[in-house]
Amino acid sequence: MTDITYPTTNAGPGEDASAVATPAPAAVDDAREGVRGIALAAKQASRALATATRATKDAALHAMADALVAEAARIIDANGADLARGRENGMKESLLDRLALDEGRIAGIADALRELAALPDPVGEIVRGSTLPNGLRLRQVRVPMGVVGMIYEARPNVTVDAAGLALKSGNAVVLRGGSAAASSNEVIVAVLGEALVRQGLPRELVQSIDAYGRAGAVELMRARGLVDVLVPRGGADLIRTVVTESLVPVIETGVGNCHVFVDASADVAQAVPIVLNSKTQRTGVCNAAETLLVHRDVAPTFLPAVLEELRRRDVTIHGDDAVAANVPEGLRFEQATETDWETEYLSLDLAVRVVDSLDEALEHIRRYSSGHTEVICTRDTRSVQRFTTELDSAAIIVNASSRFTDGGQFGLGAEIGISTQKLHARGPMGLAELTTTTWIVEGDGQIRE
């Protein structure tokens, strides 16, 4: 097979850009053998879950949660090494925040596993069924995918989320977490594996291929037949590379160029906090707002109020001429360019534009959106109807923050990613999205004429 050159991700200075990239030739053979061995072990381990009861899986999730809390000091020590390396390499503060773990965050990650245990088991759910005129009895039943692969960047919490979701949905998981979180992920995978063994389950249900570096990522993308589905989670270039080059079926997660549109009839007192929360509650996440569109009729009252609050939160505004006319003293302002409308900042930057109509807002979003989340602030039911039916994104939110597009917030438990594709899974990917279906057909000797 011809070697493929993989671009680095669209990471900023110091961001982990090694999840997929050109592998060193000397590493390719070792990676091919190693990754295939890991994937085969995962395939075999997944069979242990095929007949596992919900009680067995839930007990394992609780054991994994308890182990994370018990080993918090060990995990934090490893995470400290990752953070120190990231700072030395100039990693952005928003990305360091994604990477960082402390006792509180570990407790939160553990709680997410416990919440998963409380959710219904999707495996065995009957999606639909019927009895045909010839007496055949049909049931379409949810079954595990088998082996789920993940390629992601500096997010050690994703390691736990993926492991928990995979286990509850009856799957094994093979992880490639990138060099920025390598120390954290190594310890986390070990801790989770130890907990599984204590519950009588194979540690191979949760494995990492980080030791094989970039060549390992390439081999994971080529492990068709051993890995059933691959989920990329990270920057635009990483996702594009996996979607383009993988031989394994891919569920595409997307970057979040999310919009908030403040309509002419918006309640300004309500819309300002929505914008602030969407942009500043946490910046380095895919459901943070990156562009604010303001209807010209509400701009005279809304813009001064929101820009002053954004100034207080040290947000840099990239705006058009109408926005520039309302900039308060002390606010960092830059004239917006075409690039700003296209950018997922993941930082305290916000592109702002005044539009003349709902039609203009819709056209702007259709042109620049990544299909993740769009928000409208309005009191006009006709605007709501048009916004929710004429846009094509994974989540459309009315009069609430974009930050709610999240598996946990939707009541799905932790998510493995937010899908922006249209096949099989779309939006936050919880337990059901990690299953497929089998048709079970029962008869009494029927034959086809």
GUVOMAR-652235 format. One record per residue (C-alpha): x, y, z. Coordinates in steps of 0.1 Angstrom, whole numbers, plus 2048, in hexadecimal, padded with zeros to 3 digits. Layout:
! GUVOMAR-652235
<nuvo xx="X" yy="Y" zz="Z"/>
...
END
This chain:
! GUVOMAR-652235
<nuvo xx="800" yy="800" zz="800"/>
<nuvo xx="80D" yy="822" zz="7F7"/>
<nuvo xx="817" yy="838" zz="814"/>
<nuvo xx="800" yy="856" zz="819"/>
<nuvo xx="80B" yy="878" zz="824"/>
<nuvo xx="7F4" yy="886" zz="83F"/>
<nuvo xx="7F2" yy="8AB" zz="847"/>
<nuvo xx="7F5" yy="8B8" zz="86A"/>
<nuvo xx="7D6" yy="8C5" zz="87A"/>
<nuvo xx="7CB" yy="8E9" zz="87A"/>
<nuvo xx="7DA" yy="8ED" zz="89D"/>
<nuvo xx="7E7" yy="90E" zz="8A8"/>
<nuvo xx="80A" yy="913" zz="8B5"/>
<nuvo xx="811" yy="8F7" zz="8CE"/>
<nuvo xx="7F1" yy="8E4" zz="8C8"/>
<nuvo xx="7F3" yy="8BF" zz="8C4"/>
<nuvo xx="7F7" yy="8BA" zz="89F"/>
<nuvo xx="803" yy="896" zz="89F"/>
<nuvo xx="7E4" yy="882" zz="8A0"/>
<nuvo xx="7E8" yy="87B" zz="87B"/>
<nuvo xx="806" yy="885" zz="867"/>
<nuvo xx="821" yy="875" zz="851"/>
<nuvo xx="82F" yy="857" zz="863"/>
<nuvo xx="854" yy="850" zz="865"/>
<nuvo xx="85B" yy="833" zz="84C"/>
<nuvo xx="86E" yy="81F" zz="867"/>
<nuvo xx="84F" yy="81F" zz="87D"/>
<nuvo xx="836" yy="812" zz="863"/>
<nuvo xx="83D" yy="7ED" zz="866"/>
<nuvo xx="83D" yy="7EC" zz="88B"/>
<nuvo xx="81D" yy="801" zz="88C"/>
<nuvo xx="80B" yy="7EB" zz="873"/>
<nuvo xx="812" yy="7CC" zz="887"/>
<nuvo xx="80B" yy="7DD" zz="8A9"/>
<nuvo xx="7EB" yy="7EE" zz="89F"/>
<nuvo xx="7DD" yy="7CF" zz="88E"/>
<nuvo xx="7E5" yy="7BB" zz="8AD"/>
<nuvo xx="7D3" yy="7D4" zz="8C3"/>
<nuvo xx="7B5" yy="7D6" zz="8AC"/>
<nuvo xx="7B3" yy="7B0" zz="8AB"/>
<nuvo xx="7B4" yy="7AE" zz="8D1"/>
<nuvo xx="799" yy="7C9" zz="8D2"/>
<nuvo xx="783" yy="7B5" zz="8BB"/>
<nuvo xx="787" yy="796" zz="8D0"/>
<nuvo xx="781" yy="7A9" zz="8F0"/>
<nuvo xx="761" yy="7B9" zz="8E2"/>
<nuvo xx="752" yy="796" zz="8E1"/>
<nuvo xx="753" yy="795" zz="906"/>
<nuvo xx="73A" yy="7B1" zz="906"/>
<nuvo xx="723" yy="7A1" zz="8ED"/>
<nuvo xx="711" yy="78D" zz="908"/>
<nuvo xx="719" yy="7A4" zz="925"/>
<nuvo xx="6FB" yy="7B0" zz="93A"/>
<nuvo xx="6F4" yy="7D4" zz="941"/>
<nuvo xx="6FD" yy="7CD" zz="965"/>
<nuvo xx="71F" yy="7C1" zz="95B"/>
<nuvo xx="726" yy="7DF" zz="946"/>
<nuvo xx="719" yy="7F7" zz="95F"/>
<nuvo xx="72E" yy="7E8" zz="97B"/>
<nuvo xx="74D" yy="7EC" zz="964"/>
<nuvo xx="744" yy="811" zz="95F"/>
<nuvo xx="742" yy="817" zz="984"/>
<nuvo xx="762" yy="804" zz="989"/>
<nuvo xx="773" yy="81A" zz="96F"/>
<nuvo xx="766" yy="839" zz="97F"/>
<nuvo xx="772" yy="82F" zz="9A1"/>
<nuvo xx="794" yy="826" zz="993"/>
<nuvo xx="798" yy="848" zz="983"/>
<nuvo xx="791" yy="85A" zz="9A4"/>
<nuvo xx="7A7" yy="842" zz="9B8"/>
<nuvo xx="7C4" yy="848" zz="99F"/>
<nuvo xx="7BE" yy="86D" zz="99B"/>
<nuvo xx="7E1" yy="876" zz="9A8"/>
<nuvo xx="7F1" yy="85F" zz="990"/>
<nuvo xx="7DD" yy="86D" zz="973"/>
<nuvo xx="7E3" yy="891" zz="97D"/>
<nuvo xx="809" yy="88B" zz="980"/>
<nuvo xx="809" yy="87E" zz="95C"/>
<nuvo xx="7F3" yy="89A" zz="951"/>
<nuvo xx="80C" yy="8B3" zz="960"/>
<nuvo xx="827" yy="8A5" zz="949"/>
<nuvo xx="810" yy="8AB" zz="92B"/>
<nuvo xx="807" yy="8CE" zz="936"/>
<nuvo xx="82C" yy="8D7" zz="93B"/>
<nuvo xx="835" yy="8CA" zz="919"/>
<nuvo xx="818" yy="8DD" zz="90A"/>
<nuvo xx="823" yy="8FE" zz="919"/>
<nuvo xx="846" yy="8F8" zz="90D"/>
<nuvo xx="838" yy="8F3" zz="8EA"/>
<nuvo xx="823" yy="913" zz="8EC"/>
<nuvo xx="801" yy="902" zz="8EE"/>
<nuvo xx="7E4" yy="91B" zz="8EF"/>
<nuvo xx="7D4" yy="921" zz="910"/>
<nuvo xx="7B2" yy="915" zz="903"/>
<nuvo xx="7C2" yy="8F4" zz="8F9"/>
<nuvo xx="7D5" yy="8F1" zz="91A"/>
<nuvo xx="7B3" yy="8F4" zz="92B"/>
<nuvo xx="7A6" yy="8D7" zz="916"/>
<nuvo xx="7C4" yy="8C3" zz="920"/>
<nuvo xx="7C5" yy="8CB" zz="945"/>
<nuvo xx="7B9" yy="8B2" zz="95F"/>
<nuvo xx="7B5" yy="8B8" zz="985"/>
<nuvo xx="7A2" yy="8A6" zz="9A0"/>
<nuvo xx="782" yy="8B8" zz="998"/>
<nuvo xx="783" yy="8B0" zz="973"/>
<nuvo xx="78C" yy="88C" zz="979"/>
<nuvo xx="76E" yy="88A" zz="991"/>
<nuvo xx="758" yy="898" zz="976"/>
<nuvo xx="765" yy="87F" zz="95C"/>
<nuvo xx="75F" yy="863" zz="975"/>
<nuvo xx="73C" yy="870" zz="97C"/>
<nuvo xx="735" yy="86F" zz="956"/>
<nuvo xx="73D" yy="84A" zz="957"/>
<nuvo xx="724" yy="845" zz="973"/>
<nuvo xx="70A" yy="858" zz="960"/>
<nuvo xx="710" yy="841" zz="942"/>
<nuvo xx="709" yy="824" zz="959"/>
<nuvo xx="6E7" yy="833" zz="962"/>
<nuvo xx="6DD" yy="836" zz="93E"/>
<nuvo xx="6C9" yy="81A" zz="92B"/>
<nuvo xx="6DE" yy="800" zz="919"/>
<nuvo xx="6D9" yy="805" zz="8F4"/>
<nuvo xx="6E4" yy="7E2" zz="8EB"/>
<nuvo xx="6C6" yy="7CB" zz="8E5"/>
<nuvo xx="6AE" yy="7E8" zz="8E0"/>
<nuvo xx="693" yy="7E0" zz="8C6"/>
<nuvo xx="693" yy="7FC" zz="8AD"/>
<nuvo xx="675" yy="7EF" zz="89B"/>
<nuvo xx="663" yy="7CE" zz="893"/>
<nuvo xx="646" yy="7BE" zz="881"/>
<nuvo xx="637" yy="79E" zz="877"/>
<nuvo xx="634" yy="799" zz="851"/>
<nuvo xx="615" yy="78A" zz="840"/>
<nuvo xx="629" yy="769" zz="83C"/>
<nuvo xx="62E" yy="767" zz="861"/>
<nuvo xx="653" yy="771" zz="863"/>
<nuvo xx="65A" yy="785" zz="882"/>
<nuvo xx="673" yy="7A2" zz="87D"/>
<nuvo xx="686" yy="7B6" zz="897"/>
<nuvo xx="6A1" yy="7D0" zz="890"/>
<nuvo xx="6B7" yy="7CF" zz="8AF"/>
<nuvo xx="6D3" yy="7E6" zz="8BB"/>
<nuvo xx="6F5" yy="7D4" zz="8BC"/>
<nuvo xx="718" yy="7E1" zz="8C3"/>
<nuvo xx="72F" yy="7EE" zz="8A7"/>
<nuvo xx="74B" yy="7D7" zz="8B4"/>
<nuvo xx="76B" yy="7EB" zz="8B4"/>
<nuvo xx="76B" yy="811" zz="8B4"/>
<nuvo xx="78B" yy="824" zz="8AB"/>
<nuvo xx="790" yy="848" zz="8B6"/>
<nuvo xx="7AB" yy="861" zz="8AA"/>
<nuvo xx="7AA" yy="881" zz="8BE"/>
<nuvo xx="7BF" yy="89D" zz="8CC"/>
<nuvo xx="7C8" yy="8AB" zz="8EE"/>
<nuvo xx="7A9" yy="8A0" zz="902"/>
<nuvo xx="7B0" yy="886" zz="91C"/>
<nuvo xx="78C" yy="887" zz="927"/>
<nuvo xx="783" yy="879" zz="905"/>
<nuvo xx="797" yy="85A" zz="90E"/>
<nuvo xx="77F" yy="853" zz="92B"/>
<nuvo xx="760" yy="85E" zz="918"/>
<nuvo xx="768" yy="847" zz="8FB"/>
<nuvo xx="770" yy="82A" zz="911"/>
<nuvo xx="750" yy="82E" zz="925"/>
<nuvo xx="739" yy="832" zz="907"/>
<nuvo xx="749" yy="815" zz="8F5"/>
<nuvo xx="746" yy="7FE" zz="913"/>
<nuvo xx="721" yy="807" zz="91A"/>
<nuvo xx="718" yy="802" zz="8F5"/>
<nuvo xx="72B" yy="7E1" zz="8F4"/>
<nuvo xx="749" yy="7EB" zz="8E0"/>
<nuvo xx="76F" yy="7EA" zz="8E4"/>
<nuvo xx="782" yy="80A" zz="8DD"/>
<nuvo xx="7A4" yy="811" zz="8CE"/>
<nuvo xx="7B1" yy="834" zz="8D5"/>
<nuvo xx="7CB" yy="84B" zz="8C5"/>
<nuvo xx="7CC" yy="86A" zz="8DB"/>
<nuvo xx="7E9" yy="87E" zz="8CD"/>
<nuvo xx="80A" yy="887" zz="8DD"/>
<nuvo xx="7FF" yy="8A5" zz="8F1"/>
<nuvo xx="7EB" yy="88F" zz="909"/>
<nuvo xx="801" yy="870" zz="906"/>
<nuvo xx="80B" yy="86D" zz="92A"/>
<nuvo xx="7E8" yy="873" zz="937"/>
<nuvo xx="7D8" yy="85B" zz="91F"/>
<nuvo xx="7F2" yy="83F" zz="927"/>
<nuvo xx="7E9" yy="840" zz="94C"/>
<nuvo xx="7C4" yy="844" zz="946"/>
<nuvo xx="7C2" yy="826" zz="92F"/>
<nuvo xx="7D7" yy="811" zz="948"/>
<nuvo xx="7BF" yy="81B" zz="964"/>
<nuvo xx="7A0" yy="813" zz="950"/>
<nuvo xx="7AF" yy="7F1" zz="945"/>
<nuvo xx="7B8" yy="7E8" zz="969"/>
<nuvo xx="794" yy="7EF" zz="973"/>
<nuvo xx="786" yy="7DA" zz="957"/>
<nuvo xx="79C" yy="7BC" zz="961"/>
<nuvo xx="790" yy="7BF" zz="985"/>
<nuvo xx="76C" yy="7BC" zz="977"/>
<nuvo xx="775" yy="79C" zz="964"/>
<nuvo xx="775" yy="7AE" zz="942"/>
<nuvo xx="792" yy="7B0" zz="929"/>
<nuvo xx="7A9" yy="7CE" zz="92C"/>
<nuvo xx="7AB" yy="7CD" zz="906"/>
<nuvo xx="788" yy="7DE" zz="905"/>
<nuvo xx="79B" yy="7FF" zz="909"/>
<nuvo xx="7BC" yy="802" zz="8F7"/>
<nuvo xx="7D3" yy="81E" zz="8EB"/>
<nuvo xx="7EA" yy="81E" zz="8CC"/>
<nuvo xx="7FB" yy="83E" zz="8D7"/>
<nuvo xx="81C" yy="82B" zz="8DA"/>
<nuvo xx="81C" yy="827" zz="8B4"/>
<nuvo xx="81A" yy="84C" zz="8AD"/>
<nuvo xx="810" yy="85A" zz="88B"/>
<nuvo xx="816" yy="838" zz="87A"/>
<nuvo xx="7FD" yy="829" zz="892"/>
<nuvo xx="7E2" yy="842" zz="888"/>
<nuvo xx="7E7" yy="839" zz="864"/>
<nuvo xx="7E4" yy="814" zz="86C"/>
<nuvo xx="7C5" yy="819" zz="880"/>
<nuvo xx="7B5" yy="82A" zz="861"/>
<nuvo xx="7BF" yy="80B" zz="84D"/>
<nuvo xx="7B2" yy="7F1" zz="865"/>
<nuvo xx="792" yy="7EA" zz="852"/>
<nuvo xx="783" yy="7C9" zz="85D"/>
<nuvo xx="792" yy="7CC" zz="880"/>
<nuvo xx="785" yy="7EF" zz="889"/>
<nuvo xx="761" yy="7F3" zz="881"/>
<nuvo xx="75E" yy="819" zz="882"/>
<nuvo xx="776" yy="836" zz="887"/>
<nuvo xx="76D" yy="857" zz="898"/>
<nuvo xx="785" yy="875" zz="893"/>
<nuvo xx="782" yy="891" zz="8AC"/>
<nuvo xx="798" yy="8B0" zz="8AA"/>
<nuvo xx="7A2" yy="8CB" zz="892"/>
<nuvo xx="795" yy="8CF" zz="86F"/>
<nuvo xx="7B4" yy="8C0" zz="85E"/>
<nuvo xx="7B4" yy="8A2" zz="874"/>
<nuvo xx="790" yy="89B" zz="86D"/>
<nuvo xx="794" yy="8A1" zz="848"/>
<nuvo xx="7B2" yy="88A" zz="846"/>
<nuvo xx="7A0" yy="86D" zz="857"/>
<nuvo xx="781" yy="871" zz="842"/>
<nuvo xx="795" yy="872" zz="822"/>
<nuvo xx="7AF" yy="858" zz="829"/>
<nuvo xx="79F" yy="83E" zz="83F"/>
<nuvo xx="796" yy="81B" zz="832"/>
<nuvo xx="782" yy="816" zz="852"/>
<nuvo xx="75E" yy="825" zz="851"/>
<nuvo xx="75F" yy="847" zz="862"/>
<nuvo xx="745" yy="85A" zz="876"/>
<nuvo xx="74F" yy="87E" zz="86F"/>
<nuvo xx="750" yy="897" zz="88C"/>
<nuvo xx="752" yy="8BB" zz="883"/>
<nuvo xx="763" yy="8DB" zz="88D"/>
<nuvo xx="74B" yy="8F5" zz="89C"/>
<nuvo xx="748" yy="915" zz="889"/>
<nuvo xx="728" yy="91C" zz="89D"/>
<nuvo xx="712" yy="93B" zz="898"/>
<nuvo xx="6FB" yy="94F" zz="8AE"/>
<nuvo xx="6E2" yy="965" zz="89B"/>
<nuvo xx="6D0" yy="981" zz="8AF"/>
<nuvo xx="6B0" yy="987" zz="89C"/>
<nuvo xx="69D" yy="9A8" zz="89A"/>
<nuvo xx="684" yy="99D" zz="8B4"/>
<nuvo xx="69D" yy="98F" zz="8CD"/>
<nuvo xx="69B" yy="996" zz="8F2"/>
<nuvo xx="6BB" yy="9A9" zz="8F7"/>
<nuvo xx="6BD" yy="9A2" zz="91C"/>
<nuvo xx="6BB" yy="97D" zz="914"/>
<nuvo xx="6D1" yy="97D" zz="8F5"/>
<nuvo xx="6EF" yy="98D" zz="905"/>
<nuvo xx="6F5" yy="971" zz="91E"/>
<nuvo xx="6EF" yy="957" zz="903"/>
<nuvo xx="70A" yy="966" zz="8EE"/>
<nuvo xx="722" yy="96A" zz="90C"/>
<nuvo xx="71C" yy="946" zz="916"/>
<nuvo xx="71F" yy="939" zz="8F3"/>
<nuvo xx="741" yy="94A" zz="8EE"/>
<nuvo xx="752" yy="94D" zz="910"/>
<nuvo xx="745" yy="931" zz="927"/>
<nuvo xx="760" yy="91B" zz="918"/>
<nuvo xx="773" yy="925" zz="8F8"/>
<nuvo xx="787" yy="907" zz="8ED"/>
<nuvo xx="769" yy="8F1" zz="8E5"/>
<nuvo xx="757" yy="8E9" zz="8C5"/>
<nuvo xx="735" yy="8F6" zz="8D2"/>
<nuvo xx="742" yy="919" zz="8DA"/>
<nuvo xx="734" yy="935" zz="8C4"/>
<nuvo xx="74D" yy="943" zz="8AB"/>
<nuvo xx="736" yy="95B" zz="897"/>
<nuvo xx="71B" yy="973" zz="8A3"/>
<nuvo xx="702" yy="981" zz="88A"/>
<nuvo xx="6EC" yy="99E" zz="894"/>
<nuvo xx="6CD" yy="9AA" zz="882"/>
<nuvo xx="6D1" yy="9CF" zz="87A"/>
<nuvo xx="6B0" yy="9D8" zz="88A"/>
<nuvo xx="6BB" yy="9CD" zz="8AD"/>
<nuvo xx="6E0" yy="9D7" zz="8A9"/>
<nuvo xx="6DC" yy="9FA" zz="8B8"/>
<nuvo xx="6D2" yy="9EB" zz="8DA"/>
<nuvo xx="6E2" yy="9C9" zz="8D9"/>
<nuvo xx="705" yy="9D1" zz="8CC"/>
<nuvo xx="70F" yy="9EA" zz="8E7"/>
<nuvo xx="703" yy="9D3" zz="902"/>
<nuvo xx="714" yy="9B3" zz="8F5"/>
<nuvo xx="734" yy="9C4" zz="8EB"/>
<nuvo xx="739" yy="9D3" zz="90D"/>
<nuvo xx="734" yy="9B1" zz="91D"/>
<nuvo xx="74C" yy="9A1" zz="905"/>
<nuvo xx="766" yy="9BC" zz="90C"/>
<nuvo xx="764" yy="9B3" zz="931"/>
<nuvo xx="76C" yy="98F" zz="928"/>
<nuvo xx="78A" yy="999" zz="912"/>
<nuvo xx="77A" yy="98D" zz="8F2"/>
<nuvo xx="78A" yy="99A" zz="8D2"/>
<nuvo xx="76F" yy="9A4" zz="8B8"/>
<nuvo xx="774" yy="99E" zz="893"/>
<nuvo xx="758" yy="9B4" zz="885"/>
<nuvo xx="74A" yy="9C6" zz="867"/>
<nuvo xx="746" yy="9EC" zz="864"/>
<nuvo xx="724" yy="9EC" zz="876"/>
<nuvo xx="734" yy="9DA" zz="893"/>
<nuvo xx="752" yy="9F2" zz="893"/>
<nuvo xx="73B" yy="A0F" zz="899"/>
<nuvo xx="72F" yy="A00" zz="8BA"/>
<nuvo xx="751" yy="9F5" zz="8C9"/>
<nuvo xx="755" yy="A02" zz="8ED"/>
<nuvo xx="776" yy="A10" zz="8F9"/>
<nuvo xx="78E" yy="9F5" zz="903"/>
<nuvo xx="780" yy="9D9" zz="8EE"/>
<nuvo xx="798" yy="9C8" zz="8D7"/>
<nuvo xx="78B" yy="9CB" zz="8B3"/>
<nuvo xx="797" yy="9BF" zz="891"/>
<nuvo xx="786" yy="9C5" zz="870"/>
<nuvo xx="777" yy="9A4" zz="865"/>
<nuvo xx="784" yy="992" zz="846"/>
<nuvo xx="776" yy="975" zz="832"/>
<nuvo xx="78C" yy="95E" zz="847"/>
<nuvo xx="77B" yy="968" zz="867"/>
<nuvo xx="759" yy="95C" zz="85C"/>
<nuvo xx="769" yy="93A" zz="854"/>
<nuvo xx="77D" yy="936" zz="875"/>
<nuvo xx="778" yy="920" zz="893"/>
<nuvo xx="78C" yy="935" zz="8AB"/>
<nuvo xx="78B" yy="920" zz="8CB"/>
<nuvo xx="796" yy="93F" zz="8DD"/>
<nuvo xx="788" yy="960" zz="8EA"/>
<nuvo xx="782" yy="96D" zz="8C6"/>
<nuvo xx="760" yy="973" zz="8B7"/>
<nuvo xx="756" yy="97C" zz="894"/>
<nuvo xx="739" yy="995" zz="894"/>
<nuvo xx="724" yy="9A1" zz="876"/>
<nuvo xx="704" yy="9B6" zz="873"/>
<nuvo xx="6EB" yy="9A8" zz="85A"/>
<nuvo xx="6CD" yy="9B8" zz="84A"/>
<nuvo xx="6B5" yy="99A" zz="84C"/>
<nuvo xx="6AF" yy="977" zz="857"/>
<nuvo xx="6B5" yy="96D" zz="833"/>
<nuvo xx="6D8" yy="97C" zz="834"/>
<nuvo xx="6E0" yy="96A" zz="855"/>
<nuvo xx="6D4" yy="949" zz="847"/>
<nuvo xx="6EA" yy="94E" zz="828"/>
<nuvo xx="708" yy="957" zz="83D"/>
<nuvo xx="704" yy="938" zz="852"/>
<nuvo xx="6FE" yy="921" zz="834"/>
<nuvo xx="71F" yy="92E" zz="825"/>
<nuvo xx="736" yy="92C" zz="843"/>
<nuvo xx="727" yy="914" zz="85C"/>
<nuvo xx="738" yy="8F3" zz="863"/>
<nuvo xx="716" yy="8E3" zz="869"/>
<nuvo xx="71B" yy="8E0" zz="88F"/>
<nuvo xx="704" yy="8F8" zz="8A3"/>
<nuvo xx="6F0" yy="917" zz="89A"/>
<nuvo xx="6DE" yy="92D" zz="8B3"/>
<nuvo xx="6C2" yy="946" zz="8AE"/>
<nuvo xx="6B6" yy="960" zz="8C7"/>
<nuvo xx="693" yy="96B" zz="8BE"/>
<nuvo xx="66F" yy="96F" zz="8C9"/>
<nuvo xx="662" yy="96B" zz="8A6"/>
<nuvo xx="653" yy="948" zz="8A0"/>
<nuvo xx="656" yy="94D" zz="87B"/>
<nuvo xx="67C" yy="953" zz="87F"/>
<nuvo xx="67E" yy="934" zz="894"/>
<nuvo xx="66C" yy="91F" zz="87A"/>
<nuvo xx="682" yy="92B" zz="85E"/>
<nuvo xx="6A3" yy="929" zz="872"/>
<nuvo xx="69C" yy="905" zz="87D"/>
<nuvo xx="690" yy="8F8" zz="85B"/>
<nuvo xx="6A6" yy="90B" zz="842"/>
<nuvo xx="6C8" yy="904" zz="853"/>
<nuvo xx="6DA" yy="8E3" zz="851"/>
<nuvo xx="6EE" yy="8DE" zz="871"/>
<nuvo xx="6F1" yy="8C2" zz="88A"/>
<nuvo xx="6E1" yy="8D8" zz="8A5"/>
<nuvo xx="6CC" yy="8F7" zz="8A3"/>
<nuvo xx="6C4" yy="90A" zz="8C3"/>
<nuvo xx="6A9" yy="924" zz="8CA"/>
<nuvo xx="6AF" yy="93D" zz="8E6"/>
<nuvo xx="6CA" yy="92A" zz="8F8"/>
<nuvo xx="6F0" yy="926" zz="8F8"/>
<nuvo xx="703" yy="912" zz="8DE"/>
<nuvo xx="716" yy="902" zz="8FA"/>
<nuvo xx="6F8" yy="8EA" zz="8FF"/>
<nuvo xx="702" yy="8D5" zz="8E1"/>
<nuvo xx="711" yy="8BA" zz="8F6"/>
<nuvo xx="70A" yy="896" zz="8FD"/>
<nuvo xx="708" yy="89C" zz="923"/>
<nuvo xx="6F2" yy="8BA" zz="920"/>
<nuvo xx="6DB" yy="8A7" zz="908"/>
<nuvo xx="6D8" yy="88B" zz="922"/>
<nuvo xx="6EB" yy="873" zz="90C"/>
<nuvo xx="707" yy="86E" zz="925"/>
<nuvo xx="72B" yy="876" zz="91A"/>
<nuvo xx="72F" yy="878" zz="8F5"/>
<nuvo xx="74A" yy="86A" zz="8DE"/>
<nuvo xx="747" yy="888" zz="8C7"/>
<nuvo xx="72E" yy="89F" zz="8B5"/>
<nuvo xx="727" yy="892" zz="892"/>
<nuvo xx="721" yy="8AB" zz="877"/>
<nuvo xx="71B" yy="891" zz="85C"/>
<nuvo xx="6F9" yy="884" zz="852"/>
<nuvo xx="6FC" yy="85F" zz="850"/>
<nuvo xx="6F5" yy="849" zz="86F"/>
<nuvo xx="6FE" yy="862" zz="88A"/>
<nuvo xx="6F9" yy="888" zz="88C"/>
<nuvo xx="6FF" yy="89F" zz="8A9"/>
<nuvo xx="70C" yy="893" zz="8CB"/>
<nuvo xx="715" yy="86F" zz="8C8"/>
<nuvo xx="70A" yy="85B" zz="8E6"/>
<nuvo xx="704" yy="836" zz="8EC"/>
<nuvo xx="6EA" yy="830" zz="8D1"/>
<nuvo xx="702" yy="83F" zz="8B7"/>
<nuvo xx="71C" yy="825" zz="8BF"/>
<nuvo xx="705" yy="808" zz="8B6"/>
<nuvo xx="6F9" yy="7FA" zz="895"/>
<nuvo xx="6DC" yy="7E3" zz="890"/>
<nuvo xx="6D5" yy="7BF" zz="887"/>
<nuvo xx="6B5" yy="7B1" zz="878"/>
<nuvo xx="6A9" yy="792" zz="88A"/>
<nuvo xx="691" yy="77E" zz="876"/>
<nuvo xx="67E" yy="761" zz="885"/>
<nuvo xx="669" yy="749" zz="872"/>
<nuvo xx="657" yy="727" zz="873"/>
<nuvo xx="665" yy="717" zz="853"/>
<nuvo xx="65C" yy="732" zz="83A"/>
<nuvo xx="66D" yy="731" zz="819"/>
<nuvo xx="66D" yy="74C" zz="7FD"/>
<nuvo xx="659" yy="743" zz="7DE"/>
END
